[in-house]
Amino acid sequence: MATTPPPLDTREAPEALEARSTVRSLLRLWPYVRPVRARLLTAAAVAILASCVGLVIPLVLKWMVDGPIAGRDPAGVWLGALYLLLLGLAEALLFGLRRWLVARPLAGVEAGMRADLYRRLQRLPVAFHDRWPSGQLLSRGTTDLMLVRMFLAFPLTFLLVNGVTILVGVIIMLIQDWALGLVVLIPAVPVMVICVAFEKRYSKASRLAQDQVGDLTTVVEESVLGIRVVKGFGRHRSQARAFRKLSEDLRGTELRKARLLGAIMSVIVTLPELAVGTTLVWGAVRVADGDLSAGTLVAFLSTALALRWPVDSIGFLLAMSQEAATATERYFEVMDAEEEEPGPDGTRARTAPGGAGGLRFHDVTFRYPDAPSGSPPVLDRVDLHIRPGESMALVGATGSGKTTLTALVPRLHEATSGRITLDGTDITALSREELRRRVSVAFEEPTLFSATVGENVLMGAGAGAGRAELERALGVAQAGFVDALPQGTDTQVGEQGLSLSGGQRQRLALARAVVGQPEFLVLDDPLSALDVHTEAAVEAALRRVLADTTALIVAHRPSTVLLADRVALLSGGRITAVGTHHELLRGNAEYAHLMAGDPVADRPDRAHRTEQENRR
């Protein structure tokens, strides 16, 4: 097994958060919003019209107070009441129309973003997935996209709508009485200053909370997938403590967000209310002195009260915008990650100079991209040639780089230097689709999907594969246990295939590798979970498959090594010996220790000494 680099810490540094612009982050959503911009703009226009209709109500009240009510005209009062009813119905219908306009397109925007994220995750290299916790990726595809949709549905529209409403309302109040209007405007400056300070502090808390949700999701997912380990070792209490600790951290961050939101809401609500109260007292005095009509004061106060919700909503609209900006940043952290190069069309693949048939490693060196500076490479100038139709066993101590070497063939990782050729063609000159059609892989950890047995196996075949290919592959893998399953090959194996034993999963993974009859076969210790009798039966069937393909087989057991024509010994990241099993057994001390199951052979100091002995 190759050593993988440490997980990536996906949290942003504080200076990065400071430099981030909310508007700049949210503008990155434009490509997704552009196809539905007409409906969103129509919805915004309808909402603005609805708000303006609401601002007409105070003017009707002024007319009623100064007209029919002052003149004791019952017919005029009833007419005014009818106007108010119609205006109220119009406002409600317009807001209902706005919601209908945005519901369908925004659901489509969220679905499109989620589909793009899934496609990008499929195309990102294995090194990316080695570094990123799965919970962080899941939270970006669920919670973060929900926050983005909520922003597009509500704050995006109402920041504009409320801004226009406040502007129109202030103009109406200034026209009614400019002196009272100036009093109402006094809180505007301190409110804006407080909003700027709130935005910076809330963005940090929002990012932290969303990262903590990702961490919590990771713990839950690992606990569910590893439930056998948790129960088997009685670790449920320690897992519960870890979950409780993360939950408490998230709770603390959410409470901090609530305190910030509560502080700004108290200011946003209190200052305008004081201004309105001041205008009420001053306006009532002026009405008593005859300087102001009662209808004007009623209209002014009604307009001010109509603006209460647009003003009070500023706090949580800004909070939702900050959360959406943070969610957008987290989403594009994945979308901006460099994906695998698609490579050229396989039909134009060039032949590498000095190429040879079969599978060949030419001076291949590999170091993980995130490895510490100055650390030795996992693989160091590997030269190895597997001739056409030959099977090569790859043997080495734990951590020698065997799995990493096999991962380079289908380009799950990219070689740091050197090149790999298939029948003389550089694999980087092939498209990944063509390369992975020619090379089939069975991994050390047999991963199955929540699908039927047949679907899991045929995943390794082309589009035209059917029942005959499936039966042949199951026969090679000696997977006769499938016939005893409730629905045979149509049986659902469940998540991760955990309803099957380890040996059964391994045999299905082997069947998946051979079902497409590939030109090149890479098997990473494919028989490790099988009992002796099953292993012998699988080996007998596998020999017939290996006779028609070029294969690289990672092996630990002598029985698996005997499947191969030749054996390569990997030690310290380098190929130190190549030969038949019997040749190496007689002439290489390290290989003899490995085949004898000597635990000392796995120690780096012993491996180093035996390599020196072999060189002598």
ZAMARGU-4260 file (C-alpha; in steps of 0.2 Angstrom, whole numbers, plus 5000, padded with zeros to 4 digits):
<rodrens>
0) 5000/5000/5000 | 5007/5017/4996 | 5006/5031/5008 | 4994/5045/5004 | 4997/5063/5008
5) 4988/5071/5023 | 4970/5077/5020 | 4968/5095/5014 | 4962/5108/5026 | 4948/5117/5016
10) 4946/5132/5027 | 4951/5148/5021 | 4964/5159/5029 | 4958/5174/5038 | 4967/5186/5026
15) 4958/5177/5012 | 4942/5180/5020 | 4946/5198/5022 | 4950/5200/5004 | 4935/5191/4998
20) 4921/5202/4991 | 4903/5197/4994 | 4897/5204/4977 | 4912/5197/4968 | 4908/5180/4975
25) 4890/5181/4970 | 4893/5187/4953 | 4901/5170/4949 | 4883/5163/4949 | 4879/5173/4934
30) 4882/5159/4921 | 4869/5149/4930 | 4857/5163/4932 | 4859/5170/4914 | 4847/5157/4906
35) 4833/5162/4918 | 4837/5180/4920 | 4821/5185/4910 | 4810/5177/4923 | 4820/5184/4938
40) 4820/5201/4931 | 4801/5200/4928 | 4799/5193/4946 | 4809/5208/4953 | 4798/5220/4943
45) 4782/5212/4949 | 4789/5213/4967 | 4793/5232/4965 | 4776/5235/4958 | 4768/5226/4973
50) 4778/5236/4985 | 4774/5252/4976 | 4755/5247/4977 | 4757/5245/4995 | 4764/5263/4996
55) 4748/5270/4988 | 4738/5264/5003 | 4744/5279/5014 | 4739/5291/5001 | 4722/5284/5000
60) 4721/5285/5019 | 4726/5304/5018 | 4712/5307/5006 | 4700/5298/5017 | 4705/5307/5033
65) 4706/5324/5025 | 4690/5321/5014 | 4676/5309/5018 | 4680/5307/5036 | 4683/5326/5039
70) 4667/5330/5029 | 4657/5316/5037 | 4653/5308/5020 | 4649/5289/5023 | 4649/5286/5004
75) 4666/5292/5002 | 4672/5282/5017 | 4665/5266/5009 | 4673/5271/4992 | 4690/5273/5001
80) 4688/5256/5010 | 4684/5248/4993 | 4700/5256/4986 | 4710/5249/5001 | 4703/5232/4998
85) 4707/5232/4979 | 4725/5238/4983 | 4728/5225/4996 | 4722/5211/4984 | 4733/5218/4970
90) 4748/5218/4982 | 4744/5200/4987 | 4742/5194/4970 | 4758/5202/4963 | 4768/5194/4977
95) 4760/5177/4973 | 4765/5180/4955 | 4783/5184/4960 | 4784/5168/4970 | 4777/5157/4955
100) 4789/5166/4943 | 4805/5161/4953 | 4801/5144/4960 | 4803/5133/4944 | 4818/5142/4937
105) 4828/5142/4953 | 4825/5124/4956 | 4832/5121/4939 | 4847/5132/4943 | 4851/5122/4959
110) 4849/5106/4949 | 4861/5112/4936 | 4874/5117/4949 | 4873/5100/4958 | 4874/5091/4941
115) 4890/5101/4937 | 4897/5098/4954 | 4894/5079/4952 | 4902/5079/4934 | 4917/5089/4941
120) 4920/5077/4955 | 4920/5062/4943 | 4933/5071/4932 | 4945/5077/4946 | 4960/5066/4949
125) 4962/5053/4962 | 4974/5065/4971 | 4961/5077/4974 | 4949/5065/4982 | 4964/5058/4993
130) 4965/5076/5000 | 4947/5081/5002 | 4936/5074/5016 | 4920/5067/5009 | 4909/5076/5021
135) 4916/5093/5015 | 4911/5088/4997 | 4894/5082/5002 | 4890/5098/5011 | 4895/5108/4996
140) 4882/5098/4985 | 4868/5099/4998 | 4868/5113/5011 | 4878/5125/5001 | 4868/5124/4986
145) 4852/5125/4996 | 4859/5142/5003 | 4863/5148/4986 | 4845/5144/4980 | 4837/5153/4995
150) 4848/5168/4991 | 4842/5168/4973 | 4824/5166/4978 | 4823/5179/4991 | 4838/5191/4996
155) 4843/5193/4978 | 4826/5200/4973 | 4822/5209/4989 | 4838/5218/4992 | 4833/5227/4976
160) 4815/5228/4979 | 4817/5234/4997 | 4830/5247/4991 | 4818/5254/4978 | 4803/5253/4991
165) 4813/5263/5004 | 4819/5276/4991 | 4801/5278/4984 | 4794/5279/5002 | 4807/5292/5007
170) 4802/5303/4992 | 4784/5301/4997 | 4787/5306/5015 | 4798/5321/5009 | 4784/5327/4998
175) 4771/5325/5012 | 4782/5335/5024 | 4801/5338/5021 | 4805/5342/5039 | 4797/5326/5046
180) 4806/5317/5032 | 4823/5323/5037 | 4820/5317/5055 | 4816/5299/5048 | 4832/5300/5038
185) 4843/5303/5053 | 4846/5285/5057 | 4852/5281/5039 | 4870/5285/5042 | 4874/5275/5058
190) 4864/5260/5051 | 4875/5259/5035 | 4891/5260/5045 | 4885/5246/5056 | 4880/5236/5041
195) 4897/5237/5034 | 4905/5231/5050 | 4892/5217/5052 | 4896/5211/5035 | 4914/5208/5038
200) 4912/5199/5055 | 4897/5188/5049 | 4906/5182/5034 | 4920/5174/5045 | 4907/5166/5056
205) 4897/5160/5041 | 4912/5152/5033 | 4917/5143/5049 | 4900/5136/5052 | 4899/5129/5034
210) 4916/5121/5036 | 4910/5114/5053 | 4895/5107/5045 | 4906/5098/5032 | 4917/5091/5046
215) 4901/5085/5055 | 4895/5076/5039 | 4912/5068/5037 | 4911/5060/5055 | 4893/5054/5052
220) 4897/5046/5036 | 4913/5038/5042 | 4903/5031/5058 | 4889/5024/5047 | 4901/5016/5034
225) 4912/5010/5048 | 4899/5004/5059 | 4906/4986/5060 | 4923/4993/5066 | 4914/5005/5079
230) 4904/4991/5086 | 4917/4978/5085 | 4929/4988/5095 | 4916/4996/5106 | 4921/5013/5100
235) 4903/5020/5100 | 4907/5031/5115 | 4922/5039/5108 | 4913/5042/5091 | 4899/5049/5101
240) 4911/5061/5110 | 4919/5066/5093 | 4902/5070/5086 | 4897/5079/5102 | 4913/5090/5101
245) 4910/5094/5083 | 4891/5098/5087 | 4896/5109/5101 | 4908/5118/5090 | 4895/5121/5077
250) 4882/5126/5090 | 4894/5139/5097 | 4897/5146/5080 | 4879/5147/5076 | 4876/5156/5092
255) 4889/5168/5088 | 4880/5171/5071 | 4864/5173/5081 | 4872/5186/5092 | 4879/5196/5078
260) 4862/5195/5069 | 4853/5200/5085 | 4865/5215/5088 | 4862/5222/5071 | 4843/5219/5071
265) 4842/5228/5087 | 4851/5243/5080 | 4841/5243/5063 | 4824/5241/5072 | 4828/5253/5087
270) 4835/5268/5078 | 4821/5269/5065 | 4807/5266/5078 | 4814/5281/5088 | 4814/5292/5073
275) 4796/5287/5069 | 4791/5290/5087 | 4799/5307/5086 | 4789/5312/5070 | 4773/5305/5079
280) 4775/5317/5094 | 4781/5332/5083 | 4768/5329/5070 | 4754/5328/5083 | 4760/5344/5090
285) 4760/5352/5073 | 4742/5346/5069 | 4736/5353/5086 | 4744/5370/5081 | 4736/5369/5064
290) 4753/5368/5054 | 4749/5351/5048 | 4733/5342/5042 | 4728/5326/5051 | 4727/5317/5034
295) 4745/5322/5030 | 4751/5315/5047 | 4742/5299/5045 | 4749/5297/5027 | 4766/5300/5033
300) 4766/5288/5048 | 4757/5275/5037 | 4771/5277/5024 | 4784/5276/5038 | 4776/5260/5045
305) 4775/5253/5028 | 4794/5255/5027 | 4797/5245/5043 | 4798/5228/5035 | 4810/5234/5021
310) 4821/5242/5034 | 4820/5228/5047 | 4824/5215/5034 | 4841/5223/5030 | 4849/5213/5044
315) 4844/5195/5039 | 4845/5199/5020 | 4863/5204/5023 | 4866/5188/5033 | 4858/5177/5020
320) 4868/5185/5007 | 4884/5182/5017 | 4880/5164/5019 | 4876/5162/5000 | 4893/5171/4996
325) 4902/5159/5007 | 4893/5144/5000 | 4897/5150/4982 | 4915/5152/4987 | 4915/5134/4994
330) 4906/5128/4978 | 4919/5135/4966 | 4933/5129/4977 | 4929/5112/4970 | 4924/5118/4952
335) 4940/5128/4951 | 4951/5112/4955 | 4961/5107/4941 | 4953/5091/4933 | 4961/5077/4923
340) 4967/5082/4906 | 4955/5074/4893 | 4970/5069/4882 | 4970/5068/4863 | 4959/5057/4853
345) 4965/5039/4854 | 4964/5037/4835 | 4978/5050/4834 | 4989/5042/4848 | 5007/5043/4843
350) 5020/5030/4846 | 5033/5034/4858 | 5051/5034/4852 | 5060/5018/4856 | 5044/5010/4861
355) 5041/4991/4863 | 5027/4980/4864 | 5017/4976/4880 | 5018/4987/4895 | 5034/4997/4899
360) 5039/5009/4912 | 5053/5020/4906 | 5063/5028/4921 | 5046/5032/4930 | 5047/5043/4946
365) 5032/5048/4956 | 5030/5060/4971 | 5014/5065/4978 | 5010/5083/4974 | 5007/5088/4992
370) 5022/5079/4999 | 5034/5089/5010 | 5048/5097/5001 | 5064/5087/5000 | 5055/5071/5004
375) 5060/5055/4994 | 5049/5050/4980 | 5037/5035/4982 | 5044/5028/4965 | 5062/5032/4960
380) 5067/5029/4941 | 5057/5013/4939 | 5061/5003/4923 | 5051/4988/4920 | 5045/4979/4904
385) 5031/4967/4903 | 5031/4959/4886 | 5015/4956/4876 | 5005/4942/4883 | 5016/4940/4898
390) 5010/4941/4916 | 5022/4950/4929 | 5020/4948/4947 | 5025/4964/4957 | 5031/4959/4975
395) 5038/4971/4988 | 5037/4975/5007 | 5022/4985/5014 | 5024/5003/5009 | 5036/5000/4994
400) 5025/5008/4982 | 5016/4993/4973 | 4999/5001/4973 | 5005/5017/4968 | 5014/5009/4953
405) 4998/5000/4947 | 4988/5017/4949 | 5000/5025/4936 | 4995/5013/4922 | 4976/5019/4921
410) 4982/5037/4925 | 4974/5038/4942 | 4990/5047/4946 | 5001/5055/4934 | 5020/5051/4934
415) 5031/5065/4940 | 5044/5060/4927 | 5047/5047/4915 | 5034/5038/4904 | 5023/5023/4902
420) 5019/5015/4886 | 5007/5002/4880 | 5013/4993/4864 | 5025/5007/4861 | 5012/5021/4863
425) 5014/5034/4877 | 4999/5033/4888 | 4998/5052/4889 | 4995/5052/4870 | 4979/5042/4873
430) 4962/5049/4878 | 4958/5043/4895 | 4943/5034/4888 | 4953/5024/4876 | 4967/5021/4889
435) 4954/5014/4902 | 4945/5004/4888 | 4962/4995/4885 | 4967/4993/4903 | 4956/4985/4916
440) 4960/4986/4935 | 4955/4976/4950 | 4959/4986/4966 | 4965/4980/4983 | 4949/4986/4991
445) 4934/4979/4981 | 4922/4993/4980 | 4904/4989/4975 | 4890/5001/4972 | 4871/5000/4978
450) 4866/4991/4962 | 4863/4973/4956 | 4877/4960/4955 | 4875/4961/4936 | 4876/4980/4935
455) 4892/4980/4946 | 4901/4967/4936 | 4896/4974/4919 | 4902/4991/4924 | 4919/4985/4918
460) 4913/4980/4900 | 4908/4990/4885 | 4890/4995/4881 | 4886/4980/4871 | 4890/4967/4884
465) 4877/4956/4890 | 4872/4940/4899 | 4885/4929/4890 | 4900/4941/4895 | 4893/4942/4913
470) 4892/4923/4915 | 4909/4921/4908 | 4917/4934/4920 | 4908/4926/4935 | 4915/4909/4930
475) 4932/4916/4929 | 4930/4923/4947 | 4922/4907/4953 | 4908/4918/4959 | 4895/4903/4959
480) 4888/4910/4975 | 4878/4922/4965 | 4866/4909/4960 | 4861/4906/4978 | 4857/4925/4981
485) 4838/4929/4981 | 4837/4936/4964 | 4853/4929/4957 | 4863/4942/4947 | 4848/4954/4949
490) 4851/4954/4968 | 4854/4972/4975 | 4871/4971/4985 | 4868/4986/4995 | 4879/5001/5000
495) 4897/4996/4998 | 4892/4978/4995 | 4893/4975/5014 | 4879/4962/5013 | 4892/4951/5005
500) 4908/4944/5013 | 4925/4951/5009 | 4929/4936/4998 | 4913/4938/4988 | 4916/4956/4985
505) 4933/4952/4979 | 4927/4939/4967 | 4914/4951/4960 | 4928/4965/4958 | 4939/4952/4949
510) 4924/4948/4938 | 4922/4966/4934 | 4940/4967/4929 | 4940/4953/4917 | 4922/4955/4909
515) 4928/4967/4896 | 4942/4955/4890 | 4955/4969/4891 | 4971/4970/4882 | 4980/4974/4898
520) 4975/4969/4916 | 4981/4977/4932 | 4977/4967/4948 | 4981/4973/4965 | 4982/4958/4976
525) 4966/4951/4969 | 4965/4935/4979 | 4969/4941/4997 | 4952/4938/5004 | 4949/4920/4997
530) 4951/4904/5006 | 4964/4891/5000 | 4951/4881/4990 | 4943/4895/4982 | 4959/4903/4978
535) 4965/4888/4969 | 4949/4887/4959 | 4950/4906/4954 | 4969/4904/4949 | 4965/4889/4938
540) 4952/4900/4929 | 4962/4915/4929 | 4977/4907/4920 | 4966/4905/4905 | 4962/4923/4905
545) 4980/4928/4908 | 4985/4918/4893 | 4977/4931/4881 | 4982/4947/4890 | 4997/4957/4897
550) 4995/4958/4915 | 5003/4966/4930 | 4999/4957/4947 | 5003/4964/4964 | 5006/4948/4974
555) 5010/4944/4992 | 5006/4925/4992 | 5018/4912/4983 | 5002/4905/4976 | 4998/4921/4967
560) 5015/4924/4962 | 5015/4907/4953 | 5001/4914/4941 | 5014/4925/4933 | 5028/4921/4921
565) 5040/4933/4929 | 5042/4942/4945 | 5048/4960/4949 | 5054/4965/4966 | 5050/4983/4971
570) 5061/4989/4986 | 5063/5007/4992 | 5053/5013/4977 | 5064/5005/4964 | 5064/4988/4954
575) 5079/4979/4962 | 5077/4962/4954 | 5067/4954/4940 | 5066/4935/4936 | 5056/4919/4938
580) 5049/4915/4955 | 5062/4901/4957 | 5077/4912/4951 | 5073/4925/4964 | 5070/4913/4978
585) 5087/4906/4975 | 5097/4922/4972 | 5088/4936/4981 | 5088/4936/5000 | 5075/4950/5002
590) 5063/4940/4990 | 5066/4924/4999 | 5061/4933/5016 | 5045/4940/5008 | 5040/4923/5001
595) 5044/4915/5018 | 5032/4927/5027 | 5047/4934/5037 | 5041/4950/5046 | 5058/4957/5047
600) 5058/4958/5028 | 5045/4972/5030 | 5057/4983/5040 | 5066/4997/5030 | 5083/4993/5038
605) 5082/4975/5033 | 5076/4979/5016 | 5091/4991/5014 | 5103/4978/5020 | 5096/4964/5008
610) 5097/4976/4994 | 5115/4979/4998 | 5118/4960/4999 | 5110/4958/4982 | 5121/4971/4974
615) 5137/4963/4981
</rodrens>
